[in-house]
Each structure stands twice: as C-alpha cells, then as structure tokens.
Amino acid sequence: MKINHTFVSGNNSPKSFQAYRRGDFDLESGIVKKSRKQKNSPLGRMIKSFRNKIHQLHPLLLLLICLSLLITVFIMLSLYDGKFKMMPSYRAASEGNVVDIYPFANFKNLVMVAGHSVYTSSGCDKVDKEDAWYLEPYQKHPGQAATFITHIQKGVEIAASDDVALLLFSGGETRKDAGPRSEAQSYWTVAESKQWFGKRDSVRGRALTEEHARDSFENLLFSLCRFRELTGTYPHNITVVGYDFKEERFVHLHRSAIRFPETSFFYSGTPSTQNSRDAALKGEAMVRSQFQEDPYGCSGSLRHKKLGRDPFHRTVPYPNGCPEIEGLFRYCGTAPYPGFVPWA
C-alpha cells in the first residue's frame, strides 16, 4: 500500500515536506550553511542594463542606430583601403620575378626629354627644317628645329652612357593644326630617322614615349608614372633634358613640388637660338613666377594653358599606372604635397 506523506497547512493546501531549511546541509557537523547569493560583476550589470535599454527602444530608433553603425564601419573600411593604396605596394612585386609583369623591370633610372613641338612633315628628310615642325609664333626663329634635335640627341647620349636608364620622350597632342600627333612620338620618329645618333643598338630598345603631358610639370609627373607602368617601380635617379634657361623651373620648382631628392635629380640644358634668347628669358621668368604661386598648375593661366594644349580632348590615363602617388595627382595646394611619395 502506497502512502503519500503530505502536511496540510492552515489554508488546506498541500505542500512538499522539506526536511531541512533551504541551504547546504553539512552531514558531519550538522550545520546548515547559508547559500550565498551570486554577485553580478560590474560588466555583467552594465550588459544587463544595456540589454534592458535596447528592449525599451522604439523599433524605428533601433533601426537608425544599426544603420549608423553600418555606415561608420563602411567609412572606416574605406579610409583603411585608401591608406593601403597609398603605401608602396609595388615593393612587394619587386621582391619576386616581375620581368613577366613589367617589360622593363630591370631599369632603375629615368632620362626624360621634354617635347616642345610636333613634327608635321610626311617624310624624315626635313627634320632640321623649321617648316617641318609646327611652331608657335614665339618659336619661329632660324635654327629652332636644330634645338629640338639637340635635345633628342642629348637624351640618347645620356641613356647610352647608363645601361639601367630608360629614355622617355614626353609631350602630348598639343597643337590642333598639327593634327593628332604627339610631341613625344615626333621626337621618337626623329631619333629613328637619325639612326639614334649611332646608338641604335644600345638605346632604341629602351626608348619609349609619354604622350599626355601638356606642360613642364606634367612632363615630369607623367613621366614618373609612365616609368612606374613600365618598370613596376619608381626611378632612383632622374635626368631631365631641355633648354638651359628652364633649369631653375625643373630643379627648384617642379622637383620640390613632387619632393624628389635633390641629390638624385639632374638637369642637362642646351641653349636656345641666339635670336630668341631675350624673349625666351622674359617668357621663362613669367612662367616661373606662375608656378611659384601655383606649383601644381591647378588654376589661373597655367590651367588655361593646359586646356588649350588639349585640342583633341584626350583622357589622361594617370594615375592608373601609379596608384601609390594618386594623391599627388589630385593635390592643388600652394605648399609642397604633404602625402606619401615612394622616393621621399
């Protein structure tokens, strides 16, 4: 027979019998130990409080908070990605075999010849004649064509003396009446017609063009980017070939604007024609003062001049080939560019 042991309380409701008071009973000592209440840590109380507040929020407000967090995370990731692009990622590629990726990976130095005119003759037997070149009024002087050839020859000779130098002729399609021909391609064609001044075997295979520059600053900046496209890195040394009266502009203004080391920057100047000397010096002083006020050629007369030298509305591909210095291409301040440059 099964007996249920229950005790009836005063209100006639059954209750389970508890032999000992609530707590932990020690059989040996016969003492009932009081159970300790579990204390919440400060962090636990904070989390519990935060959870309670979340539950009390209006659903729409909660949605707005979540969206704000997502936007913040997206902005942080974008900033990180931009900073990553500014770092010298090209160095990682240079650690391995990059010859298959960059066709001129073994070249370390840049020789840049700045273009000044477009060759318009259909043949190559008149390269030293003024009527074979498209000349601006200020360039129409006897012997002007010969100065272009001197620049080309000087660039070839400097490159020939340096086995790890890449020769770039720089200059875009700057003259509407000359047709869609670039200054750079004109200079390369003249060098070809002159058999590279006796240096064909040594230089021709490493003489290329940069065909978008519209002024002297872009001659330098775009050639740096073109060098990066071809070699996978930036030049250790730069030699610029041009008129001697432009040396200060390149060495002190343009070089400083891109923050290239002065000890690795060289200028090889040749004289202008005697008849044009005075006018050239006067014009150079004016252009130099413009670049002193606007080092990156972003506004005023310098910008207007660049627009006028783009009659065929060519899209400049840079800085796609040199992502490490993208910020330098976008910068328009009067102080030197403060961002990252691989050569500084």
Disulfide bonds with the S-S distance in Angstrom:
Cys225-Cys322 2.03
Cys298-Cys332 2.19
